[in-house]
Amino acid sequence: MAKNEKRVQVTLACEECKRRNYITMKNKMNDRERIEMSKYCKFDRRHTVHKETR
């Protein structure tokens, strides 16, 4: 079974502490720009904005 190359693995980094906390998948065809999510940062102990890094 071949891997689908449309879905790629991306890393999310916290905007406050700049640490890379999460790894997720995204569809490259549907989401061309960088994704941005509100996720829990265990270093700041609160929900912060996490953006996709390269």
Wavefront OBJ file of the C-alpha trace (Angstrom):
o trace
v 0.000 0.000 0.000
v 1.570 3.283 -1.124
v 1.710 6.364 1.077
v -0.447 9.266 -0.044
v 1.850 12.197 -0.858
v -0.947 14.764 -0.534
v -0.917 14.447 3.259
v 2.276 15.656 4.927
v 3.518 15.650 8.497
v 3.961 19.127 10.015
v 5.402 20.360 13.302
v 3.584 22.945 15.435
v 5.597 25.423 17.529
v 4.309 27.527 20.407
v 4.284 31.280 19.743
v 5.067 32.099 23.385
v 7.990 29.808 24.253
v 8.990 28.909 20.631
v 9.218 25.190 21.455
v 8.028 22.530 19.042
v 5.346 20.682 20.994
v 3.114 18.902 18.475
v 3.352 16.882 15.262
v 0.244 16.537 13.099
v -0.827 15.750 9.548
v -2.308 18.133 7.010
v -3.602 17.877 3.462
v -1.271 19.868 1.224
v -3.942 20.311 -1.462
v -6.641 21.772 0.831
v -4.413 23.765 3.224
v -1.761 25.551 1.227
v -0.852 28.165 3.830
v 0.624 27.416 7.234
v -1.871 26.173 9.804
v -2.463 27.874 13.146
v -4.163 26.216 16.132
v -4.840 26.919 19.775
v -3.180 24.068 21.682
v -2.054 23.421 25.255
v 1.597 24.233 25.976
v 2.929 22.207 28.899
v 5.832 24.612 29.382
v 3.577 27.692 29.744
v 0.799 25.636 31.415
v -1.952 27.266 29.351
v -3.486 27.297 25.893
v -1.459 29.284 23.363
v -1.364 29.725 19.593
v 0.751 27.134 17.804
v 1.890 27.733 14.210
v 3.301 25.382 11.618
v 7.086 25.402 11.246
v 9.149 24.273 8.304
l 1 2 3 4 5 6 7 8 9 10 11 12 13 14 15 16 17 18 19 20 21 22 23 24 25 26 27 28 29 30 31 32 33 34 35 36 37 38 39 40 41 42 43 44 45 46 47 48 49 50 51 52 53 54
